[in-house]
Amino acid sequence: MPLLMAVGVAGADGPAPTTSSAKPFEFRDGDRILFLGDTFFEREGDYGLIEARLTAMFADRTLTFRNLSWAADTPLGRSRASFDWDKPDSEWLKRVKEQVALVKPTVAFLSYGMTASFAGEAGLPGFKADLGKLMDAIDEVSEQKVRFALF
């Protein structure tokens, strides 16, 4: 059984692919892996358990990890906007795009949802839309097509 499965985000027109129909996710030699999300991934910066495990499991490949996560962040980067909450969403996402462009990821692990969950089920459509905007923004500023894993 593969460690990771390729996953997708449900779009406005249909459901996300299930792991049973998805192809196994594989790391490629030289992959630059971006951790981007809220507190779950921010704590990875303190503990390094996921990075250590992946490095050990794929010792035959050169993998680089960068963690740009921020506690209580949203896919558009609201928490990292700090005191700029009065600015439009596009300004928050602009800051995220600038940071991601420096990393040049080939793989992005995204972990969002805790903060968004406080909006309840009514907040789900907005959360999905924002996650889609984030994924588009990451692709836009990356040098090659990014492969995503959603947590």
N, C-alpha and C positions, 0 to 999 in steps of 0.2 A: 504494500500500500504506500503510495507516495506521501511525502511529508506535507506538501501543500497542493491544493487544487486550484486551478484557475477559476475565478469567480467574476461575477458581473453585477452591475447595479440595475435594478428594475427601472425601465424607462417609463415615460408617460403612456406608451402604447403596449406595454407588455411586461411580463415577469422576468426576473433575472434568471440566467441559466442555473440549473442545479448542479451540484458537484458530481452527481452520477453521470451526467452527460458531458462534463467538461474534461478537457485534456489535462493530464498531470502537469503541474507547474515545475519547471526546471530552471535552476540558476545556470547562467552561462559564465564562463571564465571572464573576469573583468567587470562583472556587474557592479553597478553603483546603486546600493539599496538605500532608499530614503524611508525613514520612519516619520510619519506625519500624523498627528492626532492630538487627542486631549491627554488627560492625566495618565491613562494607562501607558501610553508610549513615552510620556515625559519621564515617568519613573524608570523606564528602561535605561535612560541616561544615567541613573544612579546605580542600577543593579547589573545591567548588561547581560541578563540571562538569555534573552532571545538571540542576541548577536553572538554570544559565546557558543550557544548550541548550534546555530547555523554554521559558524566557522568550523566547528569540530566535525559536523556532519558532511560538510563539503570542503574538506581539507585539500582536495585535489584542485580547487578553483581559487582564484584570487578574487575575493569579494571585499568591497569597501562599503562601510555603513556610515550614514549621517542621520542624526536625529534632530529634527526641527520641531518637535512637538512642544505644546504649550498647555499648561493646566487649564481646564475649563474652556478650551478653545472650541470653536465651531468650524465647519468646513470653509467658511469665508474668512476666518482669522479674526473673529471679533475680540477674543481675549488678548491676542498679541497686539491688537490695535491700542491697548492700554487705555489712555484717556481720550482717545480719538473716537469715542463711540458715537459722537454726533455727526461724524462723517458718513457718507453713503457706503453701502456694502462694497461697491466697486473699489473704494479706497482701501478697505480692509484686505480684499483679495489681491490688490496691487502689491501690498507688502509681502504677502505669502509668495506671490510670483517672483518677486525680486530675490527672496531667499532661496526658493527652489532652483532658480536659474543658476545660482552659484554652485549648487550640488551636481547638476547635470545627471539626474537619475536615469537608470535604465529600468529599475524596478521601484515601485512605490507601495509601501505597506501603509494603509490608511486605517486609523482606528478613531472613529468619532461616534458619538451617540449619547454618552452619559448626559452631557449638558442639554442636548436636544431633547432628551426624554422628558424633561420637566414640562415641555409643552404638550405632552400627552399625544394621543393618537391624532389629534387635530394638527399637530406640528409635523407629522410624517411627510406630507407632500412637499412642504418647504424644505425639510431636511434632505429629501431625495434630490430636489432641484439644486440645492446648494452643493451637495456632494458631486453631482454631475458637473456643475460649474467649476468646482475645484479640479476634478479630473481633466476637464478640457483645458484649464489654465496650466496644469502640470505638463500636459502634452504640448501646449503652445510654446512654453519656454524651454523645453528639453531638446537636446540635439538629435534624439532619435525617439521612435515610438516607445512609450513607457508601458511596461506590463504591471498591472495592478493586482494587489491582494487586499481584500477588505476584511477587517476584523470586526 
